[in-house]
Amino acid sequence: MNIELNESRIRFDLDRKDHSRFDAYWIKRKIAPIPSELMGKYPDVRLEIGAGSGSFALALAQLYSHSLIVPIERCKTRARTLLHRTERSELRNLKPLRGNAIPAVVGGFPSETVDRIYVLYPCPWPKNSQRKNRWYLHPIMPHMIRILKKGGKLIWASDQKFYIDEAYYVCTKRYRLRTLSYGELTLNAYNDLEHFPQGRTKFEQTFLSNHQPCYELILEKPI
């Protein structure tokens, strides 16, 4: 897939967005927020959007017992597996959410309470008519920035270079996030790859085993 970064089109997409109707709609949707006593129990909170059946989230919960790991999955089948695996694991620092990530992000987390947000191999919505669905162009994006703590990390990964290039442009130009890593996927201090040499998710494992390039973007919210 060869999609070139079109800065003018992205600026147009961003400038014409009115988030007021989006915010008004989703703020009214009822969702149980992450309990404050649970949030307060852990000094580090990590959110994974699109967690699938939860392999990466479960591994993170085992690796970082001091962290609260919150994986969100919309697909009923994969979310059911995630919930069952969580129950069997008996990991108390794992709090899976089944459903749409939008109300969870908008209403489930107070501002500046999340240390890391993982968006690993999301649907790239490659067609031009679908670009509004890309996370960085979606009205949920300001809320993702809002719930991040100062110094918090936003971690993207994709097999589509255009997706990471566009996310980089939006995150640095519009939201002024600081870049920690940008380009082909490599081991660094922020992506946990030292614990996952075969790949963090099933998608990543498949891509790496097929010697298919993967790309990452890791950003930090200014302090």
Backbone torsions as a table, in degrees:
resi	resn	phi	psi	omega
1	MET	NA	120.8	-175.4
2	ASN	-118.1	92.5	179.6
3	ILE	-116.0	123.6	-178.2
4	GLU	-87.0	146.9	176.3
5	LEU	-67.3	123.7	179.0
6	ASN	-115.3	94.8	-174.5
7	GLU	-64.0	-38.9	-179.0
8	SER	-63.1	-42.0	-179.9
9	ARG	-66.6	-40.3	179.9
10	ILE	-66.3	-42.1	177.1
11	ARG	-61.0	-38.7	177.4
12	PHE	-63.3	-45.2	179.2
13	ASP	-59.2	-43.3	-177.3
14	LEU	-71.5	-40.4	-175.2
15	ASP	-72.6	-26.5	-177.0
16	ARG	-90.5	-3.4	-177.3
17	LYS	-77.2	133.3	172.2
18	ASP	-118.2	110.1	-174.3
19	HIS	-88.4	-0.7	-173.6
20	SER	-63.2	-43.0	179.7
21	ARG	-68.4	-39.0	177.6
22	PHE	-60.6	-49.9	-178.2
23	ASP	-62.6	-43.0	-179.1
24	ALA	-62.0	-39.0	-178.7
25	TYR	-68.6	-50.3	-171.7
26	TRP	-77.9	-27.7	177.9
27	ILE	-64.3	-28.7	179.4
28	LYS	-78.3	-18.6	-178.7
29	ARG	-70.2	134.0	-176.8
30	LYS	-82.5	123.1	174.5
31	ILE	-145.5	137.4	179.6
32	ALA	-73.2	118.7	178.5
33	PRO	-67.7	161.3	174.4
34	ILE	-61.9	125.3	-177.0
35	PRO	-52.7	133.1	-177.7
36	SER	-61.6	-33.7	179.7
37	GLU	-68.2	-31.5	176.2
38	LEU	-73.2	-41.6	177.5
39	MET	-61.4	-41.5	-177.4
40	GLY	-72.3	-17.2	-177.5
41	LYS	-75.8	-24.3	-175.8
42	TYR	-118.7	129.7	-179.3
43	PRO	-73.4	-13.5	-175.0
44	ASP	-131.8	124.5	-179.3
45	VAL	-119.9	126.7	-178.7
46	ARG	-123.5	129.2	-177.3
47	LEU	-114.1	129.8	174.6
48	GLU	-115.0	119.5	179.1
49	ILE	-94.2	125.5	-176.7
50	GLY	75.4	58.4	-170.5
51	ALA	-82.1	-6.8	-178.5
52	GLY	61.9	-137.9	-179.1
53	SER	-84.4	0.9	167.3
54	GLY	94.1	14.6	-177.9
55	SER	-59.5	-46.9	-178.5
56	PHE	-67.3	-43.7	-179.3
57	ALA	-61.8	-43.9	178.9
58	LEU	-62.7	-40.3	179.1
59	ALA	-65.3	-40.8	177.7
60	LEU	-61.9	-42.6	-179.1
61	ALA	-62.6	-35.2	178.0
62	GLN	-73.6	-36.9	-178.1
63	LEU	-73.4	-37.5	-172.9
64	TYR	-121.8	81.9	-176.9
65	SER	-67.3	-18.9	179.6
66	HIS	-85.0	-4.7	-176.4
67	SER	-105.1	144.3	170.7
68	LEU	-92.5	118.8	-178.2
69	ILE	-102.8	123.4	-177.3
70	VAL	-122.0	96.3	176.0
71	PRO	-91.0	138.4	178.7
72	ILE	-118.6	132.1	177.3
73	GLU	-139.7	133.0	-177.2
74	ARG	-89.6	-38.3	-178.2
75	CYS	-60.8	125.6	-175.6
76	LYS	-61.3	-42.6	-177.4
77	THR	-65.4	-49.1	-179.4
78	ARG	-68.1	-37.9	179.1
79	ALA	-65.3	-36.6	177.6
80	ARG	-62.4	-41.8	176.6
81	THR	-64.0	-42.0	177.9
82	LEU	-58.2	-46.3	-178.9
83	LEU	-65.2	-42.3	-180.0
84	HIS	-65.2	-41.5	-179.9
85	ARG	-66.2	-35.9	178.0
86	THR	-65.4	-43.8	179.1
87	GLU	-61.1	-43.1	-178.9
88	ARG	-68.4	-31.2	-177.4
89	SER	-72.6	-28.6	-176.9
90	GLU	58.8	28.2	177.2
91	LEU	-80.9	117.7	-176.2
92	ARG	-77.8	-17.3	179.8
93	ASN	-95.3	16.9	178.4
94	LEU	-116.2	119.1	-176.7
95	LYS	-125.8	85.3	-178.2
96	PRO	-75.4	147.6	176.4
97	LEU	-122.1	129.7	178.5
98	ARG	-103.5	120.7	178.6
99	GLY	141.1	-165.6	-177.1
100	ASN	-72.6	132.9	-179.7
101	ALA	-70.1	-22.8	-174.1
102	ILE	-62.1	-56.8	179.4
103	PRO	-65.7	-27.6	178.6
104	ALA	-65.7	-43.0	179.6
105	VAL	-72.8	-43.0	-176.6
106	VAL	-67.4	-43.7	-173.5
107	GLY	-117.8	-6.5	-174.1
108	GLY	-91.1	-16.3	-176.5
109	PHE	-130.8	129.0	172.0
110	PRO	-64.6	162.9	179.0
111	SER	-61.1	140.9	174.6
112	GLU	54.2	53.1	178.5
113	THR	-124.5	-6.7	-175.1
114	VAL	-110.0	133.0	-177.8
115	ASP	-86.8	-37.5	-179.9
116	ARG	-142.6	139.5	172.3
117	ILE	-120.7	124.2	177.8
118	TYR	-104.2	127.5	171.6
119	VAL	-125.5	90.4	-171.1
120	LEU	-105.7	116.1	175.6
121	TYR	55.2	55.3	175.5
122	PRO	-73.1	164.5	173.0
123	CYS	-58.7	127.2	-176.0
124	PRO	-80.6	-10.0	-177.8
125	TRP	44.4	67.4	-169.5
126	PRO	-72.8	-23.8	-178.5
127	LYS	-69.7	146.0	-178.3
128	ASN	-58.1	-37.3	-179.3
129	SER	-71.4	-14.0	-177.4
130	GLN	-99.0	-2.3	-168.6
131	ARG	-61.5	-24.6	179.4
132	LYS	-64.0	-18.5	-179.3
133	ASN	-85.4	-10.5	178.3
134	ARG	-65.9	136.1	-170.0
135	TRP	-54.0	-41.6	-176.1
136	TYR	-72.5	-16.0	175.7
137	LEU	-104.4	2.0	-176.4
138	HIS	-87.9	150.3	178.3
139	PRO	-61.9	-12.2	177.9
140	ILE	-73.9	-18.3	-173.1
141	MET	-57.9	-45.9	177.8
142	PRO	-58.8	-31.3	178.8
143	HIS	-72.9	-34.7	175.2
144	MET	-61.6	-41.1	177.3
145	ILE	-68.0	-39.8	-177.1
146	ARG	-62.4	-41.9	-175.2
147	ILE	-79.0	-14.5	176.7
148	LEU	-69.5	137.9	171.6
149	LYS	-67.5	158.5	169.9
150	LYS	-63.8	128.2	-172.8
151	GLY	88.1	-2.1	178.1
152	GLY	-71.2	158.3	-174.7
153	LYS	-111.9	138.9	173.2
154	LEU	-114.0	117.7	-170.2
155	ILE	-116.3	114.4	178.6
156	TRP	-108.6	150.2	169.4
157	ALA	-149.4	144.3	-179.1
158	SER	-159.0	154.8	171.3
159	ASP	-87.9	-2.2	-179.0
160	GLN	-105.7	112.9	-177.4
161	LYS	-61.4	-38.7	-178.3
162	PHE	-60.3	-35.5	-177.6
163	TYR	-64.1	-45.5	179.8
164	ILE	-69.0	-38.1	177.9
165	ASP	-62.8	-43.6	179.1
166	GLU	-68.2	-41.8	178.5
167	ALA	-61.0	-40.0	177.9
168	TYR	-61.3	-45.9	-178.5
169	TYR	-61.7	-47.9	-177.5
170	VAL	-65.4	-46.5	-174.6
171	CYS	-68.2	-33.3	-178.4
172	THR	-89.2	-38.5	-177.2
173	LYS	-82.0	-43.0	-177.6
174	ARG	-88.6	-43.1	-173.4
175	TYR	-103.1	-3.8	173.4
176	ARG	57.2	37.5	175.3
177	LEU	-79.8	151.6	-178.2
178	ARG	-90.5	132.8	-176.8
179	THR	-83.2	128.1	175.9
180	LEU	-106.2	-32.8	177.3
181	SER	-155.1	138.6	-177.3
182	TYR	-155.3	119.6	178.7
183	GLY	137.0	-151.6	179.6
184	GLU	-65.6	146.6	-176.7
185	LEU	-62.6	123.2	177.8
186	THR	-141.9	156.5	177.9
187	LEU	-64.2	130.1	174.6
188	ASN	-149.7	-176.8	-173.2
189	ALA	-76.0	-2.8	-171.5
190	TYR	-119.0	-16.3	-170.8
191	ASN	-104.8	3.0	174.4
192	ASP	65.1	14.2	-175.7
193	LEU	-65.7	-20.2	178.0
194	GLU	-62.8	-24.4	178.7
195	HIS	-93.2	-11.2	-175.3
196	PHE	-133.2	65.6	-177.0
197	PRO	-62.7	-24.1	178.3
198	GLN	-89.4	-8.2	-178.1
199	GLY	123.3	147.6	-176.2
200	ARG	-81.6	-36.4	-179.0
201	THR	-121.1	169.3	178.9
202	LYS	-63.0	-38.9	177.3
203	PHE	-60.7	-47.6	-177.9
204	GLU	-64.8	-39.5	178.0
205	GLN	-61.3	-41.1	179.2
206	THR	-66.0	-46.5	-178.9
207	PHE	-61.6	-45.8	-177.4
208	LEU	-67.3	-39.0	179.5
209	SER	-66.6	-27.2	177.5
210	ASN	-92.1	8.1	-179.9
211	HIS	57.4	36.3	177.4
212	GLN	-93.5	131.6	-178.3
213	PRO	-60.0	140.6	172.9
214	CYS	-122.4	151.5	-175.0
215	TYR	-128.6	152.5	-179.3
216	GLU	-138.4	157.3	173.1
217	LEU	-142.1	120.4	178.9
218	ILE	-122.2	125.1	-174.5
219	LEU	-127.3	159.7	-179.5
220	GLU	-127.4	136.2	175.6
221	LYS	-75.9	128.3	-176.6
222	PRO	-57.4	146.0	179.1
223	ILE	-85.2	NA	NA
